[in-house]
């Protein structure tokens, strides 16, 4: 089996079998990172470009390591200013890169839809490394991988996502991915951070965190963007932490085996107490698994199938 | 030169004419109407209009001709050529040019450029200097120079007190104020309608309330001041409802919508289609139904295009960065005829909204085929099936979401001031 598209733009529309294929492939690649010599020759001779229009350390490094561990040549292009400021269009930039012959372009952009726009105009595979508030598919895949690894399954689990759902691409990709894999998803946050129609994407909405976490198998905390206070989305950090911060008391309301996740970087004492954060080894496992999942995605988009991995 | 148009079906709602008549045009005016075959040709150019409708020239009271300042998008020459191709004999151009049409020198420049244009051009002046919303523009000067209305279109007049004073002051000239109803604090950085589609696409939403609160405010101000208010590009069910209510209380208010607000919904944005990005944004099926009902029951007086040309370089790329707006002059009639075919309203009612009503609202002295009136006429073939092909537009810009649409009925001749 192989992936149906040349690109990975989002989880929306992916079949459960495709997601399972990526997760299974990632499981075989995870070993590579555990070895003394962390490299396989799988993508030798392939060129991978990280084209990042938005600041990122974790995701860019993860993609870079994933490419290098597959023996691909990886180039990073980070531009803090937008293409508009720079005076060259996004498409011109991408076409110039493609003219130097590359196989995979990994795009992060603050505008939703930018990777999709490029994918229809480039021959290279495009991987969405996060676009605006739209999707962050590899984050959702690594989250699904981590949950499956720790809890043994995704089907039938209850996953609660807490925070600024409206401005979160991680939340959207996870809602699509987890519901496709048979999990139940609840979203929780103040109404100012819950976007209209989210129920139609398959998530239940609850504004009360104490209720939302009851019976949860997984609690996924989102990073609070502190600048949203100025737009009136929440009154202040203190009240936010009181209403929507994850502390031990709230963890205790979930199932006994509850798993706490955070895509990072964390605001300790705001959306997650230090006590909970430090008792949550999974958060670093997510980072470790991110490399394996991204190796799997690059491998599969390059035409690999699971048997060869 | 004289023109005899024979065998056409005349629709002249202002004179309640709806029958087969011949029309004689001489010296740029409508000379006579008479039973088929009753008028002498006498060396006139003869046009056979068998099977066609002859209607008062269409008037688009909301276009952006981009000149001066943005001639790469459109010029007065290309914009009026597009108007003529689409059946429009007159257009009213919004003042958001560069410089803004907030003084007589800009108005006079536009009118000078318009002398050789393919359609009549009626400029609309700015409400405030530079459309910055801070000080009133010299309304008397704009009126004297030939502006037929004032508007800060593209931007709202956010300061309610400034809008109040503008409406009061406009009474000196009985000048129409055209309001772009948008609360810019509510629309903020939005790029499409706020709803399930914006949630799925991860795009910032513009709630319907951003339009509705301004419609409500401006209706209140119209009641307070007695100024004549026209609501531009109505896109929401809420605005339709409030305008209907205001009219029932005899508030001096009129309203327009645009073809895209009855032909498309927010679903058209999927795939990050920048050709479906406009302000106000495309709304929901409920809003489309309300807009159609508003057209049907007379709440909405006018169909205007908000013709907003942009170069394709600007319109492609990141959705967030693309400018708002689409061209409309060459598709508006076909899309309006679609409503006639669907039974929303009659052809006569369509002509009221495309010609008679804008002429009355703006006091243009047009929109009729009375003897002695300007010979502005549009000949419509109601049965021709055609496909929108943006590459063939007379407009300098091709930013339309309707490319490839199959429509029935179009303008085959447009006569402006007696000239074909």
Interface residues (C-beta under 8 A of the other chain):
Chain A: X12 X82 X83 X84 X89 X90 X91 X109 X110 X111 X112 X113 X114 X116 X117 X131 X132 X133 X134 X135 X166 X169 X172 X195 X196 X197 X198 X200 X201 X231
Chain B: X188 X194 X195 X196 X197 X198 X199 X200 X201 X202 X203 X204 X205 X271 X272 X313 X316 X317 X318 X319 X320 X321
